[in-house]
Amino acid sequence: VIGEPVNDHTKVFLPLNGLRPEYEYFITSMLKPLIPSYKEVVPLVQSHETMKLLNGHEEDIQHQSVFYTKIWIQ
C-alpha cells in the first residue's frame, strides 16, 4: 500500500530473492528461522561478496551488480 512502511521481513526477502544463483547457499542460510534484520543482512551480503573476491571468483562479479549494491546501500 502506498504510504505504508515496508516491514523488515519484506525488505530482507526481496533483495535476497534478486541475488544471482551462486548466492543460493547464502540465501538459504539467511532465510532460515530467525531471519536477520535488513540492517544485519546488508553487511552480510557485502562480506559474502568480499569472501568470493578473496577466493578468486572475480569473474563472477558483474560491474552492474556492484554499482547497484552501492546505490542500494546508500
N, C-alpha and C positions, 0 to 999 in steps of 0.2 A: 504494500500500500504506500502510495506516495506520501512523504512527510513523516512516516513512521520509522523509527530507528531499526536498523538491521541487527538481529540478535547475534551474539558472538559465535554461536554454533554455525550459523549460516556463513558468517564471514570467514570461518576456518574451512568449512566444507567446499565452498565454491572455488576458491583458488587452488586447493589441493586437487580437486576434480579436474582442473585445467592443466595440470602438470603433464609432461611427456611420459611415455611408457617406462622409461628407465627409472622413474621415481616410484614404481609400483610398490616395492618393499617399504620405502619411506612412508608412502601414503597409508599403507596397511598399518604400520606401527603408529602413525599419528591418529588414526581413526578407531583404534581400539578403545575400550571403556576408559573413562576419564580423559576425554578429548581435551587437549591443551587449549588455552585461550588464544585468540588471534594474536595478541602481543607476544605470546610464547612461540607460536608456530612460525612467525616470520623469521626470527633469527635461526630457528632450527632448519628451515629450508636453506638459508644462506650458508649455514655450517655444512649441510649436506653437499651443496654445490662446491664449496671450498675443498671438502674431502675428495670429491671427484676430480677436481683440478690437480690436487696434490698427488693423486694416484694415477695421473697420466691420461685422463679422459677429456683432454681439451677439445678433441674433435666432436664431443657430444654437446658442447656449449655453442649455442647459436647466439649471434650478436643481438638479434631481436629479442630473445628471451631475457638476456642480461639487461638490455635497455628497458624492457617492460618492467622487470623486477625493480630496477632503480626508481622508476616513476611510481610504481605501486607502493613502495615503502615510504616515499616522501609523503 
